[in-house]
Amino acid sequence: MRTVSGGEVAGILVAVFWAILVSFLAVALVRLAQTLKATTKLVADVTDQAVPLLADASSAVRSAQTQIDRVDAIASDVQEVTSNASALSTTVASTFGGPLVKVAAFGYGVRRALLGRRENVPDQDPRRTVIVGRTVPSVRRGRRSTREKRD
């Protein structure tokens, strides 16, 4: 029988170790190849779905821009109408405001003059408070105001 030398045993061990290492590397490369195939398929699917989504998003942005342009036009029209209304109210107030105040004052004077000529109408207290639609005396009956107490 032949004896195996130490160098031959070492060569056999290196060959076995090398075979095991190559087997592990082959398995790792196969799994890496499967992972790369799955990743390639996933990227292709995402690309297929992303292109229509981007087209829809682009369409939505264009539509929103159109609506913003419309709202901008409406807002500028409203601003113009507001400024025209303001100018109109200023014109009406300056044109009719003074004469209307004069007519109201004249009417008040005529009414006071007519009430003053009637004999059976008692003279109203000149110290009165006017609240929209009615006249309220400033001094209650039976009590004297602080102004009258001072006089």
C-alpha positions in Angstrom: 0.0 0.0 0.0 1.1 3.3 -0.7 1.4 6.0 2.0 0.1 9.5 1.4 2.5 12.2 2.2 1.7 15.3 4.1 1.8 17.5 0.9 -0.7 15.2 -0.8 -3.1 15.4 2.2 -2.8 19.2 2.2 -3.5 19.2 -1.6 -6.6 17.1 -1.1 -7.8 19.3 1.8 -7.2 22.4 -0.4 -9.1 20.8 -3.3 -12.1 19.9 -1.1 -12.1 23.3 0.5 -11.9 24.8 -3.0 -14.8 22.7 -4.2 -16.9 23.7 -1.2 -16.1 27.3 -1.8 -17.0 27.1 -5.5 -20.3 25.4 -4.6 -21.2 28.2 -2.1 -20.2 30.9 -4.6 -22.3 29.1 -7.3 -25.3 29.0 -5.0 -24.8 32.7 -4.1 -24.5 33.6 -7.8 -27.7 31.7 -8.7 -29.6 33.5 -5.9 -28.1 36.9 -7.0 -29.2 36.2 -10.6 -32.8 35.4 -9.4 -32.8 38.6 -7.3 -31.6 40.7 -10.3 -34.3 39.1 -12.5 -37.0 39.9 -9.9 -35.7 43.5 -9.6 -35.7 43.9 -13.3 -39.3 42.7 -13.5 -40.3 45.0 -10.7 -38.6 48.1 -12.3 -40.4 47.2 -15.6 -43.8 47.0 -13.8 -43.2 50.2 -12.0 -42.2 51.9 -15.2 -45.3 50.6 -17.0 -47.5 52.0 -14.2 -45.6 55.2 -13.6 -45.9 56.5 -17.2 -49.8 56.6 -17.2 -49.7 58.1 -13.7 -47.3 60.9 -14.8 -49.5 61.5 -17.9 -52.6 61.8 -15.6 -50.7 64.1 -13.2 -49.6 66.3 -16.1 -53.2 66.5 -17.3 -54.4 67.4 -13.8 -51.8 70.2 -13.5 -52.8 71.6 -16.9 -56.5 71.6 -15.8 -55.7 73.3 -12.5 -53.7 75.9 -14.3 -56.7 76.6 -16.6 -59.0 76.9 -13.6 -56.5 79.2 -11.8 -56.4 81.4 -14.9 -60.2 81.6 -14.9 -60.3 82.4 -11.2 -57.7 85.1 -11.8 -59.8 86.6 -14.6 -62.9 86.5 -12.3 -61.1 88.1 -9.4 -59.8 91.0 -11.6 -63.4 91.5 -12.9 -64.7 91.6 -9.3 -62.0 94.1 -8.4 -63.0 96.3 -11.3 -66.7 96.0 -10.4 -65.9 96.9 -6.8 -63.9 100.0 -7.8 -66.7 101.0 -10.1 -69.3 100.6 -7.4 -67.1 102.6 -5.0 -66.8 105.4 -7.5 -70.5 105.3 -8.2 -71.4 105.5 -4.5 -69.0 108.4 -4.0 -70.5 110.2 -7.0 -74.1 109.6 -5.8 -73.2 110.7 -2.2 -71.5 113.9 -3.5 -74.2 114.6 -6.0 -77.3 113.9 -3.9 -76.0 113.9 -0.4 -75.8 117.7 0.1 -79.2 118.4 -1.5 -80.9 115.6 0.4 -79.5 116.9 3.7 -80.8 120.4 2.7 -84.3 119.0 1.8 -84.4 117.1 5.1 -83.4 120.2 7.0 -86.0 122.2 5.2 -88.7 119.6 5.9 -87.7 119.6 9.5 -87.9 123.4 9.7 -91.3 123.4 8.0 -92.7 120.7 10.3 -91.4 122.6 13.4 -92.9 125.8 12.0 -96.3 124.1 11.5 -96.2 122.5 14.9 -95.4 125.8 16.5 -98.4 127.5 14.9 -100.9 125.0 16.2 -102.3 126.2 19.5 -103.6 122.9 20.8 -100.3 121.0 20.4 -98.1 121.5 23.4 -94.5 122.6 22.7 -92.2 119.6 22.8 -89.3 119.5 25.2 -86.2 120.7 23.2 -84.0 118.3 25.3 -84.9 114.9 23.8 -83.2 111.9 22.4 -84.1 110.6 19.0 -83.9 106.8 18.5 -84.5 105.4 15.1 -88.3 105.7 14.5 -89.3 107.3 17.8 -88.5 110.2 20.2 -87.7 109.5 23.8 -87.6 112.4 26.3 -84.2 112.7 28.1 -85.9 113.6 31.4 -88.4 111.3 33.1 -91.5 112.9 34.4 -91.4 113.7 38.1 -87.7 113.8 38.3 -85.4 116.7 37.5 -82.3 116.3 35.4 -78.9 117.2 36.9 -78.8 120.1 34.5 -82.0 121.5 35.9 -80.8 121.0 39.5 -77.7 123.0 38.8 -79.7 125.9 37.2 
